[in-house]
Amino acid sequence: MAPLEEDFIKLVDSFVVETRDQKILDEISQLDRESRLLGISFYDMYCLVLQDETKHKILTSEFKHYMGLKKPATFVA
């Protein structure tokens, strides 16, 4: 696994653990169910959602804000 992928997984995991907003937690639960139904990993599903912001606007907005605060070194351009 590439360092970028590892950092993305760690970032998503920490976001999920630190999130207290019930709306976001509900969206994360929905993504987990959808990923299992589609037979793809939760992280692949999460990445797809981040690319298409139309369905989960609150989640993507909050994650991008969180990512700006906690950005790993491999995400810096």
C-alpha positions as CSV (number, residue, x, y, z in Angstrom):
1,M,0.0,0.0,0.0
2,A,1.3,3.4,-0.9
3,P,2.0,6.0,1.8
4,L,-0.7,8.3,0.4
5,E,-3.3,5.5,0.8
6,E,-2.1,4.7,4.3
7,D,-2.4,8.4,5.2
8,F,-5.9,8.6,3.7
9,I,-7.0,5.6,5.7
10,K,-5.5,7.0,8.9
11,L,-7.2,10.4,8.3
12,V,-10.6,8.8,7.6
13,D,-10.3,6.6,10.7
14,S,-9.4,9.5,12.9
15,F,-12.2,11.6,11.5
16,V,-14.7,8.8,12.2
17,V,-13.5,8.4,15.7
18,E,-13.4,12.1,16.5
19,T,-16.7,13.0,14.9
20,R,-19.5,13.8,17.4
21,D,-22.1,15.2,15.0
22,Q,-25.0,12.6,14.7
23,K,-25.8,13.6,11.1
24,I,-22.3,12.9,10.0
25,L,-22.2,9.6,12.0
26,D,-25.4,8.6,10.3
27,E,-23.9,9.3,6.8
28,I,-20.8,7.3,7.7
29,S,-23.1,4.4,8.7
30,Q,-24.9,4.7,5.4
31,L,-21.7,4.6,3.5
32,D,-20.6,1.5,5.4
33,R,-23.8,-0.3,4.5
34,E,-23.6,0.8,0.9
35,S,-20.0,-0.3,0.6
36,R,-20.8,-3.7,1.9
37,L,-23.7,-4.1,-0.5
38,L,-21.5,-3.1,-3.4
39,G,-18.7,-5.4,-2.3
40,I,-16.1,-2.6,-2.1
41,S,-14.0,-1.4,0.9
42,F,-15.4,1.4,3.1
43,Y,-12.3,3.5,2.1
44,D,-13.0,3.1,-1.6
45,M,-16.6,4.1,-1.0
46,Y,-15.5,7.1,1.0
47,C,-13.1,8.2,-1.7
48,L,-15.9,8.0,-4.3
49,V,-18.2,10.1,-2.1
50,L,-15.4,12.7,-1.8
51,Q,-15.2,12.9,-5.6
52,D,-18.9,13.3,-6.1
53,E,-20.1,15.8,-3.5
54,T,-23.7,15.9,-4.6
55,K,-25.0,13.1,-2.4
56,H,-23.2,13.7,1.0
57,K,-22.6,17.4,1.1
58,I,-22.3,17.7,4.9
59,L,-20.0,14.8,5.2
60,T,-17.7,15.9,2.4
61,S,-17.6,19.5,3.7
62,E,-16.8,18.5,7.2
63,F,-14.1,16.0,6.1
64,K,-12.4,18.5,3.8
65,H,-12.3,21.0,6.7
66,Y,-10.9,18.3,9.0
67,M,-8.4,17.3,6.4
68,G,-7.2,20.9,6.2
69,L,-6.5,20.8,9.9
70,K,-4.9,17.4,10.1
71,K,-3.3,17.0,6.7
72,P,-0.6,14.4,6.7
73,A,2.8,15.3,5.1
74,T,2.1,13.1,2.1
75,F,-1.0,15.3,1.2
76,V,1.1,18.5,1.0
77,A,1.8,19.6,-2.6
